[in-house]
């Protein structure tokens, strides 16, 4: 029995190392010189340097970072502002067509994004939104809305009905009941939904590469610039990828307690 536990523990560690290894290798490569990053076999012992990070900033990383931060923040706020009332209505105040509405939300995720890029490009061009951050904000809000509504609805369903009934007895209006009674209870679920939306918006590449150019490019578009006809600049690309990953990792670390509580809501009855 003890041998089996040791074997399971060892296997778990092995799987964890396999998952973490690419991240560790990216961090190590970011502190290498380009000559050290290309060696075969790979150079493990090397003198760390910050020249790759300096090169990333010299290539104009900050404007792309600012675009990503603005688009991600505004689209996530839009998702929450529209998704919370929608999820509330579909969970705590359902009607006959609730199932059809939920099915419609889910069906919007079934269309491949490549099938919609031409009409979206034409619409953005006619609306003068090409190479504009607001085009991405609108698209990312619409892209993340279905998942957010489904997640928030599941969290709303976990709110004790006795709490709602007590609020009604006290004469609370619908907005008061939503913002002062329901939302504080499901704050972890909102945090989990917001973090998922942040991750999807921050890492989205297809719309960004096709609808932006010099002014509204985001971090994924910036990273694609390291793929040249001369080959890949592995060390500088790793440094840029590390800088691009840090904001999401920091947000996830700050919100980890709310995230765990949010994702576990409804798991235990």
Secondary structure, DSSP 8 states (H G I E B T S, - for coil): -HHHHHHHHHHHHHHHHHHHHHHHHHHHHHTS-HHHHT-SS---S----SHHHHHHHHTTHHHHHHHHHHHHHHHHHHHHHHHHHHHHHHHTS--TTHHHHHHHHHHTTSS-HHHHHHHHHHHHHHTT-TT-HHHHHHHHHHHHHHHHHHHHHHHHTTS-HHHHHHHHHTT--HHHIIIIIIHHHTHHHHHHHHHHHHHHHHH--HHHHHH--SSS--HHHHHHTTEETTEE-HHHHHHHHHHHHHHHHHHHHHTHHHHHHHHTTTT--
